[in-house]
């Protein structure tokens, strides 16, 4: 096997900032942030949507971000 061509896989903590849920996964993602989890320091990646916050998996509607978008669309494209 050739050296220095494969990514560096290690344990990385992905944190869903919406639900404050943590996922410890092997990954090659590069990040500068770290976090202590169960007494061990891991690289940290913050995500906005994961299986704990996505409506398809959680069964709950997600609030925010769409307030007024429908009204704005209707005003922009309403028939005269």
N, C-alpha and C positions, 0 to 999 in steps of 0.2 A: 504494500500500500504506500502511495506517495505521502510524504510528510508535508505539513503546512498547507494543505488544500481543503481540509475538512473544517467545518465550523466548530467552535468551542461550545459544546453543550454542557449546561450546568443547571442547577435548580434556580429558578427565578420565581419571585412572588409577584403575581398579578393581583392588583387591588381594584375592585369595582368601586369607584368613588360615589356612585349613586346609592348603593346598598351597603357599603363598607364591608363587603365580603372579600375574603382572601382566597387565592388559588395558588398552590405551589406546584409548578410544572417545570419539566426539563425544557430548556429553550436556548437558542443561540442569539437571542435579541441583545443588542447593546444598550446599556443604560448607565448613567452616572449616579443615580440615586440608589441608596441602600436602606434596608429596614431590618430591625431585630424582630424575629418571629420564633417563639418557643426557645429562646436562648441562643439562636443561631442568626448570623447576619447574612441576608440574601440581597441580591440586586432587586430593585423595585420597578415595576411598570404599572402606571395608573391607566385604567381603561374606563370609559364612560358607560359602555354596555357590555354585559356578559350574560351568561345563562341565568344568573340570579336576578337581573333587572330587565331582561328583554321580555316584552309582552307575550311572545309566543311560548316561552318556557315558564314564565311566572304566572300567566293567566290574568294579569292585572294591567289595566291601562296605565300608560306612562304620562304623567302630567308635565307640562312645560314645553316651551319652544314653538308651539303651534298657536298660541294665543293671538287672535286677530288675523291670522293668515287667510282664513276663508273669507272674512269680511273684506280684507284688502283686495283679494282676488276678485270678488264679486263687484266691488266698486270700480276696479280697473277695467273689467271686461263686461260690465252691464250694458244691456241694449239701450240705445237712445231712442 
